[in-house]
Amino acid sequence: MNRATAKRLIERYFQQLTEGCGNSSCTNEFCASCSTCQPLGNNAAAAKALELFKVNAKLCDYYPSVESRPDEDSRLGREMSTEEFSDVHYLTEHTVCRIVSVCEEEGNYSALVRVIGRIFSNADALMKSFRKEEPSAAAKTLNSLKSKDEEKQSDQSSEKKLSSSASSPDETPNGIPNSFEPSVDIDAVRRVYDKLLSIDQVESALVNALIYLTPNVELDLEYLDVYEANPDYLNIFIIVMENSNLHSPEYLEVALPLFCKAMSKLPLIALARLSKLWSIFGLPHVRRMMETFQQLITFTVVSNEYGAENLINDDETVVAATKCLRVVFYASILGGEVDVEHNEEDDEDAESDELTLHELLGEDRLYKKGPRVDPLEKELSVRPVDSVKPLIPFEDFVNELVNEVIEMDKDFTFFKVNAETKFSFQSCPFILSVITKSQGLYYDNRIRMYSERRLTALYSMVQGQQPNPYLKLKVRRDHIIDDALVRLEMISMENPSDLKKQLYVEFEGEQGVDEGGVSKEFFQLVLEEIFNLDIGMFTYDNDTKLFWFNSSSLENEAQYTLIGIVLGLAIYNNCILDVHFPMVVYRKLMGKKGTFLDLSDSHPVLYQSLKEVLEYSGSLEEDMMLTFQISHTDLFGNPILYDLKDKGDQIPITKDNRQEFVHLYADYILNKSVESQFKAFKKGFLMVTSESPLKYLFRPEEVELLICGSRKLDFEALEKTTEYDGGYTKDSQIIKDFWETIHSFGEEQKRLFLQFTTGTDRAPVGGLGKLKMIIAKNGSDSDRLPTSHTCFNALLLPEYSSKDKLKERLLKAITYAKGFGML
């Protein structure tokens, strides 16, 4: 518990001891309202308050006192005596309307404030409130109190709400079973809040009631297992979260942090039920909840200073709000479009029962595979990768302020070692940006590399052999694929763990130390060879500029395994690759099968044709004469016929079976026709990444960013981080002319320049500001073209005599760079 919260609780104990709770029938011996309580002086009360705080003594329910105006005392004393509503032990919509009606007639809301404060501060009373058994006549009572304009607004909002919100939802909007039927009437709660929040005096009563309510709820959940005894306890959280003012400043300082702490103590099954329930509420309500928790996180981060001695991981408010935000995150997934059916088979090897050397050395916690599944994800049977289109974009769940102050080295330790005792934001990766998560992945990769070095040293000492701490590849430039294939294939069979070592490449007959540049050149040469269309491993679409697996390739599976290993090594060694795959490839790597929607990216022409079949209003049999037999061409352009079903050539496509036809067609193109090629490719990828938290932390589109980099290019950021050598400085005239020329280029020319200088037309994760480019002087003015060392991101630039000549020479170099100029 942080100091502010502790201080607030002690103040409440002090207030209870000195002023009481306001209940004349109170039986708490530590409350001034109790007839048996001994009066205490301020000093004695302060000491007693601290003592009660230490033992977590139960606080009284809140009975707010509201002072009446002096000139109304006698009248209210007479008229309100019969309408004190002391017999109200829980709320219904009808009861609230009756109290509001009386208060409006009297022109005083004292009774309403007392009842709201008393019920909303009592867990049992709030849990029993707003049940569905309430007579429908209450709605009529409330409507009679509304103006015509309010009625019109209410009708419009009711149309937008899901009609099932107050009924028993059997499943979420996407068809996932939902066995939880809340006993609370959601629509009634919303109508009551609309009425209450329009009355100024009620707001403070709701805030104070929540402050009194939540510590007792937290204690009940933590020590008494109240939810297991009565699942209706969840009604408290359902009712409170319908308050549309929770994000306002009145709640952010004390009330909402306390509520989040209590909510985070809910058992897993209760959190799953909340998520399923909220998923049917629709976008406006789910977004409001998301913004409420994000507002609290942002407010708390801004209000505090974090560092190595004061980690954000230790801030109870931020941690609790993040855990609550996770419930909304899965509600957003469940409420959107979800595909939980089309999953690839899990190719990862089963864990061995044999003790590893790490376990023998007592280091198994540090090098364990880490959490494979979020417990809430498992309980809900849905994963982020299953989401086709969430209610709220994933990007909206990222909190930039958290990403700015988080210490990823510490957070990584908590994630891998102290997960039971310390909170790690990597257990809630949706709140982290790709840049932050890539830092976590970097630490994981580096620790595994150092681990393999230590094991190699230990083995070499035992066996008396020369230690080999690196993954060494010695290749010939003119036989790079054969050499790499043979070496990596031997390693994968003899000792796959060697793939976890840091890559060290050596070109035969060449001198050079691999400090990253040689490895990068190796990756470039391998990719250029493998994606050569003459080899026939991949097909290329000139319109989309994307590659796809060639289903009729003559190459063996080992070649595809090699490219999978290369992609894995690129992630493992933090290297950007110039590969161009459709998103479905990364989705398949993360465990999903390709579907019809994926064709829009990988095979847009086919997608459009199949879409027209689905939307065609005429007679498909007469007009298109399609059957369940399809044809495509092989490597040599020969047609290949394939039956999507048995005797497919005899089954015509109709309106009744066209959905099945489209599904089978997409399944064949994206899955079955390339099954052996992709399986080998994925096998190679998993050889390197199987023990990595990659699958847990990243979504498919983020994996693409890790491998290929970002398409967003900020050359202003690149200019700020570029370094100069050979006599150039940022103030040299040629450098000023150079950047003016670059900034004047169009998008395509900028990409050509980036390709020419770095070997890829994309920026690394984090943008071009993370790219360390060097511009070096390459002689005085001449007609020579600029050249580059792509493995070091170095541009060799002659000192041209004019800006026009610089632009002309540079454009010629980047336009005709293939085959020369790139070293």
LOLUM-107363 format. One record per residue (C-alpha): z, x, y. Coordinates in steps of 0.001 Angstrom, whole numbers, padded with zeros to 6 digits, always signed. Example, Ala and Ser with C-alpha at 12.3 -4.5 7.8 and 13.67 -1.06 7.14 Angstrom:
<recs>
+007800+012300-004500
+007140+013670-001060
</recs>
This chain:
<recs>
+000000+000000+000000
-000903+001431+003410
+001642+001769+006198
+000305-001118+008295
+000604-003586+005419
+004079-002359+004493
+005190-002699+008107
+003864-006247+008277
+005716-007281+005099
+009001-005762+006319
+008584-007680+009585
+008131-010882+007614
+011336-010240+005652
+013115-009552+008944
+011776-012767+010476
+012844-014721+007389
+016373-013304+007594
+016764-013943+011334
+014684-017040+012096
+014126-018658+008693
+011052-020274+007199
+011421-023637+008973
+012237-025610+005828
+015543-027431+006252
+015814-027773+002456
+015256-024074+001728
+017276-022663-001211
+016436-018966-000717
+019746-017155-000079
+017859-014509+001940
+016398-017021+004410
+018081-018122+007618
+016916-021688+006979
+019084-021851+003843
+022515-023443+004415
+024255-020769+002312
+022663-017777+004072
+025098-015632+006064
+023902-014917+009640
+022959-011262+010175
+022686-009130+013254
+019384-007397+014035
+020435-004025+012582
+021848-005563+009408
+018767-007776+009066
+016454-004766+009447
+018298-002870+006703
+018273-005924+004442
+014531-006474+005103
+013781-002928+003960
+015881-003502+000823
+014050-006777+000022
+010708-005042+000540
+011557-002304-001944
+012346-004827-004703
+009346-007054-003902
+011574-010044-003239
+009740-013334-003037
+009035-014639+000446
+009542-018245+001420
+006597-020538+001940
+005513-020919+005517
+006700-023958+007486
+005341-023381+010987
+007231-024791+013900
+005219-026214+016747
+006886-026892+020051
+006070-030151+021744
+005715-030550+025457
+009058-031539+027083
+007748-034806+028487
+006625-035880+025036
+009771-034957+023084
+011317-038400+023128
+008086-040235+022318
+007143-037869+019479
+010673-037875+018139
+010394-041635+017839
+006807-042035+016691
+006366-038938+014489
+009562-039526+012561
+007733-041922+010310
+004641-039750+010083
+006067-036284+009371
+004121-036180+006077
+006963-034326+004385
+006010-036041+001161
+002587-034286+001074
+002727-031714-001738
-001004-030970-001952
-004068-031808+000101
-006988-034122-000465
-009808-034868+001879
-008376-038340+002406
-004922-036947+003259
-006307-034496+005800
-008365-037249+007429
-005290-039478+007661
-003189-036741+009269
-005972-035819+011684
-006367-039479+012629
-002642-039841+013387
-002574-036592+015373
-005577-037630+017433
-003960-040923+018275
-000743-039188+019323
-002586-036401+021143
-000500-033791+019326
-001367-031774+016207
+002172-030658+015296
+002213-032582+012027
-001209-031239+010997
-000216-027645+011749
+003002-028030+009731
+001238-029509+006705
-001635-026994+006755
+000802-024086+007090
+002995-025383+004289
+000226-026142+001790
-001972-023107+002486
+001008-020751+002141
+002054-022186-001232
+000035-021104-004269
+000959-024115-006421
+000249-026592-003645
-003108-025016-002737
-004125-024776-006384
-003607-028538-006794
-005467-029414-003590
-008965-030852-003214
-009396-031827-006854
-012524-033661-007922
-010512-036719-008939
-010164-037613-005281
-011530-041134-004475
-014926-041146-002868
-013506-043329-000101
-012241-040177+001554
-015737-039189+002536
-016118-042497+004344
-012872-041884+006210
-014059-038484+007357
-017465-039777+008366
-015841-042467+010469
-014134-039722+012485
-017389-037878+013204
-019770-038476+016037
-023358-039464+015339
-024552-035934+016098
-022072-034481+013650
-023178-036975+011019
-026787-035917+011507
-025891-032221+011161
-023817-032957+008091
-026659-034848+006455
-029074-031996+007114
-026689-029405+005699
-025946-031591+002671
-029625-031715+001815
-029765-027948+001802
-026680-027577-000420
-027089-027567-004154
-026196-030998-005428
-024519-029371-008406
-021926-027555-006318
-019460-030375-006772
-020573-031262-010257
-020151-029353-013465
-022807-026610-013516
-023809-025811-017075
-025837-022787-016052
-026660-020589-013091
-029951-021158-011189
-031771-018675-013426
-030657-020256-016686
-027753-017962-017611
-025024-020069-019301
-022084-020951-017076
-019168-022383-019024
-016838-022442-015999
-016371-025851-014402
-014237-025628-011263
-011783-028466-010769
-011976-028119-006993
-014360-030320-004990
-016382-027731-003060
-018141-030230-000807
-014822-031834+000134
-013352-028413+000994
-016309-027643+003242
-016034-030972+005057
-012300-030421+005582
-012882-026901+006959
-015538-028235+009328
-012938-030650+010675
-009994-028246+010770
-011805-025303+012362
-012837-027526+015277
-009120-027847+016193
-007830-024781+018038
-004184-025139+016988
-005044-025016+013268
-006644-021542+013260
-003401-019624+013732
-001709-021769+011079
-004432-020844+008566
-004153-017142+009432
-000364-017039+009122
-000400-019144+005970
-002835-016696+004335
-000550-013796+005297
+002393-015550+003633
+000390-016690+000609
-001365-013539-000585
+001556-011147-001344
+003083-013743-003677
-000306-014390-005281
-000803-010653-005790
+002584-010341-007480
+001899-013381-009668
-001428-011946-010826
-000104-008452-011399
+003105-009275-013246
+003099-012907-014397
-000434-013371-015813
-000679-016691-013995
-004441-017002-014468
-004171-016795-018238
-001523-019533-018134
-003547-021748-015801
-007238-021005-015042
-007030-023446-012115
-005278-020598-010270
-008817-019538-009366
-009002-022595-007082
-006907-020690-004529
-009655-018083-004080
-012432-020675-004149
-010754-022683-001368
-009850-019699+000831
-013353-018170+000613
-014874-021399+001949
-013267-020647+005311
-016260-019652+007420
-014030-017862+009954
-012680-015191+007573
-014799-012524+009226
-013303-013180+012679
-010893-010661+014293
-007851-012900+013680
-008192-012361+009924
-009482-008771+009773
-006303-006920+010695
-003815-008343+008166
-004765-011625+006476
-008114-010668+004921
-006974-007224+003667
-004031-008884+001908
-006321-011536+000437
-008771-008905-000885
-005931-007009-002521
-004838-010173-004279
-008381-011070-005321
-008962-007598-006752
-006023-008231-009123
-007829-011150-010780
-008636-010525-014459
-012220-009720-015400
-013033-013165-016772
-011856-014784-013530
-014037-012477-011413
-017008-013313-013659
-016369-017034-013209
-016173-016609-009453
-019475-014744-009469
-021193-017436-011538
-019808-020188-009337
-020831-018526-006084
-024319-017889-007458
-025066-021650-007348
-023960-022031-003732
-027255-020821-002277
-028240-018006+000078
-026335-019010+003289
-022951-019180+001550
-023446-016034-000548
-024607-014108+002523
-021594-015303+004520
-019248-013975+001815
-021132-010682+001648
-020925-010278+005430
-017205-011133+005379
-016333-008295+003007
-018762-005891+004709
-017191-006737+008068
-013745-005895+006722
-014946-002587+005246
-016690-001605+008485
-013720-002664+010650
-011321-000626+008503
-013519+002493+008446
-014007+002391+012219
-010262+001953+012752
-009308+005024+010702
-010127+008706+010472
-010972+010122+007059
-011188+013675+005809
-010243+015943+002933
-006557+015073+003394
-007128+011352+004017
-009835+010149+001658
-011482+006774+002005
-010896+006397-001751
-007169+006083-000979
-007629+003286+001580
-006406+000185-000252
-008198-002202+002090
-011625-000562+001692
-011186-000255-002070
-010099-003881-002494
-012894-005198-000244
-015451-003140-002182
-014224-004630-005465
-014522-008117-003956
-017995-007275-002667
-018991-006445-006241
-018369-010094-007208
-020741-011207-004439
-023270-008556-005505
-023552-010051-008982
-023568-013575-007541
-026610-012536-005508
-028302-011298-008683
-027424-014403-010701
-028526-016707-007891
-031942-015060-007571
-034773-014494-010040
-033535-012737-013169
-035217-011519-016344
-032640-010822-019048
-035033-011125-021974
-037737-008457-021767
-035788-005337-022695
-037019-002121-024274
-035237-000893-027384
-032497+001598-026596
-033765+004977-027779
-030580+006872-027010
-028967+008542-029986
-025717+007205-031317
-022671+009279-030519
-021664+011722-033229
-018241+011645-034836
-018150+015447-034926
-016032+017284-032389
-018023+019064-029701
-017069+022436-028247
-016123+020677-025008
-013630+018560-026925
-012243+021594-028710
-011778+023294-025335
-010088+020208-023897
-012902+019575-021389
-014242+016367-022904
-013154+014267-019904
-015248+016311-017503
-018379+016357-019646
-018208+012898-021176
-021192+010641-020716
-019312+008494-018226
-019256+004724-017908
-022415+003195-019315
-021739-000362-018198
-019886-001964-015325
-017226-004197-016989
-018233-007121-014761
-021877-006516-015640
-020976-006675-019327
-018926-009840-018873
-021802-011548-017030
-024493-010199-019405
-026736-009274-016500
-027688-005887-015007
-029103-004924-011619
-032286-003812-013424
-032652-007404-014719
-033024-008671-011162
-036574-009614-010205
-035581-010858-006758
-031897-011174-005734
-030704-013718-003199
-029769-010887-000824
-031786-007634-000765
-029975-004744-002445
-030219-002727+000768
-027913-005186+002575
-025021-004235+000298
-025166-000579+001390
-022471+000246+003944
-023657+003135+006096
-020205+003935+007506
-018779+004364+004013
-021646+006716+003169
-020904+008779+006285
-017221+009392+005542
-017171+009596+001742
-016406+013028+000218
-018815+013016-002713
-017350+016071-004436
-013944+014365-004586
-015474+011005-005462
-017429+012601-008307
-014210+014040-009745
-012597+010608-009642
-015695+009118-011276
-015776+011579-014164
-012161+012575-014690
-009640+010296-012983
-011358+006919-013373
-008160+005302-014707
-005983+006345-011775
-008384+006863-008855
-011075+004628-007428
-014597+006045-007202
-017295+004402-005126
-019749+005428-007833
-018173+002663-009929
-019632+000302-007289
-022962+002095-006674
-024487-000842-004780
-022513+000160-001669
-023924+003712-001695
-027285+004832-000328
-029807+006717-002452
-028965+009895-000531
-025264+009615-001322
-025856+008763-004970
-028269+011686-005302
-025428+013962-004152
-023291+012589-006976
-026140+013184-009405
-026533+016720-008037
-022868+017500-008776
-023237+016069-012268
-026339+018160-012953
-024806+021349-011588
-021601+020954-013587
-023617+020454-016767
-025641+023572-015974
-022480+025632-015472
-021064+024112-018636
-024057+025252-020679
-023749+028740-019178
-020122+028966-020270
-020918+027739-023761
-023787+030219-024041
-021496+033045-022989
-018908+031930-025529
-021448+031691-028345
-022906+035104-027482
-019453+036678-027607
-018793+035174-031035
-022235+035969-032451
-022679+039317-030702
-025955+038283-029070
-027310+038695-025569
-026322+035636-023480
-029138+033422-022202
-027636+031204-019509
-030945+029699-018313
-033710+027518-019685
-036318+030277-019583
-039988+029433-019743
-042501+032273-019873
-046019+030914-019471
-049572+032087-018825
-051348+030469-015904
-054526+029824-017879
-052616+028373-020863
-049749+026722-019021
-049760+023435-020981
-049944+025083-024404
-047226+027611-023594
-044894+025063-022011
-045491+022578-024823
-044736+025070-027584
-041627+026439-025866
-040156+023061-024883
-040959+021580-028287
-039102+024420-030015
-036109+023993-027699
-036004+020220-028200
-035932+020664-031980
-033637+023696-032281
-031159+023194-029440
-031796+020221-027105
-028743+021105-025051
-030688+024083-023656
-032658+021557-021619
-029436+021040-019635
-029532+024626-018416
-030948+025606-015062
-034706+026073-015272
-036044+029596-014832
-039828+030064-014958
-041709+033337-015288
-045485+033693-015140
-046709+036337-017556
-047976+039482-015844
-046467+038533-012482
-043390+039848-010761
-041058+037442-009030
-037576+035985-009157
-037374+032235-009636
-035133+030928-006864
-036728+027488-006992
-040179+028318-005717
-041654+029492-009032
-040255+026429-010807
-041835+024195-008212
-045191+025906-008683
-044821+025480-012445
-044270+021741-012027
-047312+021471-009751
-049599+023312-012157
-048392+021339-015191
-048885+018014-013429
-052309+018968-012149
-053355+019853-015690
-051829+016839-017423
-053189+014307-014940
-056665+015808-015087
-058902+012870-015988
-061027+015123-018211
-058075+015470-020580
-057857+011699-020894
-054093+011278-021162
-054020+008897-018198
-056419+006543-016469
-056716+006437-012680
-057258+003444-010395
-059193+004407-007271
-057932+001367-005369
-054222+001730-006060
-054359+005541-006465
-052036+005183-009459
-052140+006579-012989
-051538+004620-016195
-051229+005645-019847
-054547+005819-021691
-054156+003640-024776
-057067+005379-026520
-056102+008970-025653
-056921+011625-028255
-053959+013780-027279
-050951+013873-029583
-047573+012408-028685
-046117+015848-027989
-048167+016005-024783
-046570+012779-023569
-043145+014045-024574
-043829+017113-022429
-044559+015062-019304
-041374+013078-019960
-039392+016306-020170
-041050+017530-016958
-039966+014394-015093
-036447+014751-016442
-036317+018441-015518
-037534+017633-012006
-034573+015278-011487
-032216+017704-013184
-033371+020635-011042
-033664+018629-007822
-037418+019057-007426
-039890+016538-005960
-043037+015925-008045
-046457+014747-006950
-046790+011972-009539
-048241+008533-008915
-047029+005922-011385
-046670+002181-010811
-043116+000857-010567
-043309-000639-014072
-043107+002892-015525
-039682+003414-013948
-038564-000066-014978
-039523+000759-018573
-037655+004058-018357
-034592+002091-017279
-034834-000259-020237
-037115-003148-019198
-040445-004189-020666
-043479-004757-018502
-044196-008393-017599
-046923-010362-015860
-045427-009715-012400
-045622-005952-012989
-049411-006205-013308
-049651-006834-009548
-048726-003187-009026
-050279-001460-012037
-053404-003608-012660
-053962-005713-009504
-057446-006938-010464
-056256-008180-013857
-053180-009715-012227
-055316-011687-009802
-057572-012915-012618
-054643-014093-014738
-053039-015705-011709
-056222-017734-011177
-056018-018857-014806
-052462-020081-014230
-053397-021907-011034
-056766-023311-012133
-056838-027102-011783
-060065-027764-013683
-060819-027654-017387
-060162-024152-018699
-061900-024866-022001
-065155-026021-020423
-065270-023878-017285
-063875-020506-018434
-064239-020682-022216
-061447-018134-022767
-059761-017474-026113
-056755-015493-027329
-059098-012607-028067
-059420-010012-025291
-061499-006876-024877
-061078-003555-023109
-062871-000207-023207
-061787+002972-024959
-061970+006578-023723
-065743+006666-024211
-066460+003278-022634
-066865+001402-025926
-065508-002178-026010
-062421-002853-028152
-061552-006398-029259
-057922-007419-029765
-056469-010724-030952
-053336-011684-029023
-052591-014110-031873
-053860-014442-035439
-057479-015612-035345
-057281-015453-031584
-061035-015771-031182
-060757-019326-032523
-057938-020446-030201
-059205-021674-026800
-057106-021307-023636
-055873-024659-022301
-053444-025796-019639
-050810-026173-022345
-051035-022620-023718
-052231-020609-020691
-048682-019455-019876
-048399-018009-023384
-051822-016393-023026
-050831-014671-019763
-047538-013502-021252
-049201-012041-024366
-051974-010427-022314
-049488-008686-020000
-047318-007670-022952
-050307-006065-024657
-051536-004154-021596
-048119-002900-020439
-046250-002541-023723
-048038-002808-027061
-051284-000983-026241
-049411+002088-024950
-046338+001833-027184
-046697+005185-028939
-047620+007060-025752
-044783+005604-023708
-042228+005982-026489
-043002+009721-026658
-042899+009943-022854
-039497+008205-022692
-038177+010367-025510
-038920+013492-023473
-037340+011975-020372
-034144+011079-022232
-033899+014561-023771
-032899+015744-020311
-031237+012683-018749
-029510+010911-021670
-026029+012136-020691
-026647+011722-016977
-025217+008796-014948
-028797+008196-013761
-029151+004842-015506
-025756+003676-014276
-026163+004666-010618
-029835+004072-009830
-032292+001197-009876
-035962+001798-010870
-037195+002051-007290
-034479+004616-006581
-035457+006662-009637
-038985+006798-008225
-037525+008155-004966
-035649+010854-006888
-038789+011976-008734
-041518+011444-006159
-039735+011307-002819
-040072+008772-000004
-043305+007519+001570
-041568+007227+004955
-042479+010288+007011
-040504+011267+010100
-042195+014350+011552
-039776+014394+014489
-036988+015143+011995
-039164+017789+010307
-039755+019523+013638
-035997+019765+014283
-035259+021445+010937
-038299+023766+010666
-037607+027487+010730
-039900+030227+012082
-040710+033763+010937
-042950+036723+011702
-042436+036616+015465
-042748+032860+016050
-039985+030797+017682
-039772+027134+018611
-040678+028133+022185
-043882+029989+021242
-046954+028373+022799
-048766+028215+019455
-045773+026364+017939
-045670+023864+020814
-049416+023282+020393
-048940+022963+016640
-046359+020166+016871
-048325+018313+019533
-051310+018447+017191
-049295+017239+014179
-047793+014315+016111
-051281+013285+017249
-052493+013010+013626
-052935+009680+011916
-050891+008664+008882
-053467+009918+006376
-053862+013274+008125
-050093+013739+008194
-049957+013130+004452
-052754+015652+003901
-050811+018223+005916
-047659+017575+003902
-049624+017864+000651
-051169+021115+001865
-047828+022651+002864
-045388+021358+000230
-047538+020245-002699
-046664+016554-002306
-047432+013939+000328
-043925+012468+000179
-040592+013320+001766
-037534+014268-000303
-034634+011848-000662
-033077+011678+002788
-036333+012143+004666
-038327+015059+006041
-035210+016315+007809
-033998+017523+004409
-037165+019571+003890
-036790+023228+004825
-040250+024168+006078
-041098+027659+007355
-043934+028492+009764
-044747+032207+009675
-047151+034228+011797
-050237+035334+009887
-051931+037756+012301
-053469+037353+015719
-056325+035071+016720
-059119+034906+014131
-061401+032436+012382
-059242+032415+009276
-057866+029080+008107
-054130+028430+007825
-052769+028965+004307
-049577+027884+002581
-047072+028854-000086
-046313+025388-001462
-043563+026704-003719
-041595+027794-000619
-042812+025084+001816
-044205+027889+003952
-047174+027580+006339
-048966+030838+007274
-050457+030239+010713
-052640+032716+012679
-051934+032835+016419
-055035+030938+017564
-056189+031367+021138
-056372+027665+022007
-054989+024295+020997
-058470+022955+020187
-059157+025836+017815
-055773+025326+016177
-056538+021664+015551
-060051+022359+014223
-058892+025101+011837
-055869+023106+010645
-057908+019950+009967
-060452+021910+007963
-057714+023568+005927
-055868+020361+004988
-059060+018384+004370
-060715+020894+002039
-057576+022464+000596
-058258+021793-003076
-059302+025021-004746
-058262+027426-002022
-055641+027970+000626
-052734+026767-001516
-050979+029762-003039
</recs>
